[in-house]
Amino acid sequence: MSNTEIVQKLWNLCDVLRDDGILMQMQLRKNLYITSAIRAQIECAD
């Protein structure tokens, strides 16, 4: 998964969370968790 794909997925998630009424602070927390999980998965694949 490329950096561009990861960024696009995170932006899409932000749109979904915002539409669901999630505050920006909660979005950041969720995105940091997801980013960490994606990075760990990528590192395991290498």
C-alpha positions as CSV (number, residue, x, y, z in Angstrom):
1,M,0.0,0.0,0.0
2,S,1.5,3.3,-1.0
3,N,1.6,6.5,1.0
4,T,-0.9,8.1,-1.4
5,E,-3.4,5.2,-0.8
6,I,-3.0,5.5,2.9
7,V,-3.6,9.2,2.9
8,Q,-6.7,8.8,0.6
9,K,-8.1,6.2,3.0
10,L,-7.6,8.4,6.0
11,W,-9.3,11.4,4.2
12,N,-12.2,9.2,3.3
13,L,-12.5,8.1,6.9
14,C,-12.4,11.7,8.1
15,D,-15.4,12.4,5.7
16,V,-17.3,9.5,7.2
17,L,-16.6,10.4,10.8
18,R,-17.4,14.1,10.2
19,D,-20.7,13.1,8.5
20,D,-21.5,11.0,11.6
21,G,-21.0,14.0,13.8
22,I,-17.6,13.0,15.3
23,L,-15.6,15.9,16.6
24,M,-12.2,16.7,15.1
25,Q,-10.4,15.7,18.2
26,M,-12.0,12.2,18.1
27,Q,-11.2,12.0,14.4
28,L,-7.5,12.7,15.0
29,R,-7.4,10.0,17.8
30,K,-9.1,7.4,15.6
31,N,-6.9,8.3,12.6
32,L,-3.7,8.1,14.6
33,Y,-4.8,4.6,15.8
34,I,-5.6,3.5,12.3
35,T,-2.4,4.9,10.8
36,S,-0.3,3.1,13.5
37,A,-2.1,-0.2,12.7
38,I,-1.5,0.3,8.9
39,R,2.1,1.0,9.4
40,A,2.6,-2.0,11.7
41,Q,0.9,-4.2,9.1
42,I,3.2,-2.8,6.3
43,E,6.3,-3.4,8.4
44,C,5.2,-7.0,9.1
45,A,4.7,-7.5,5.4
46,D,8.2,-6.4,4.6
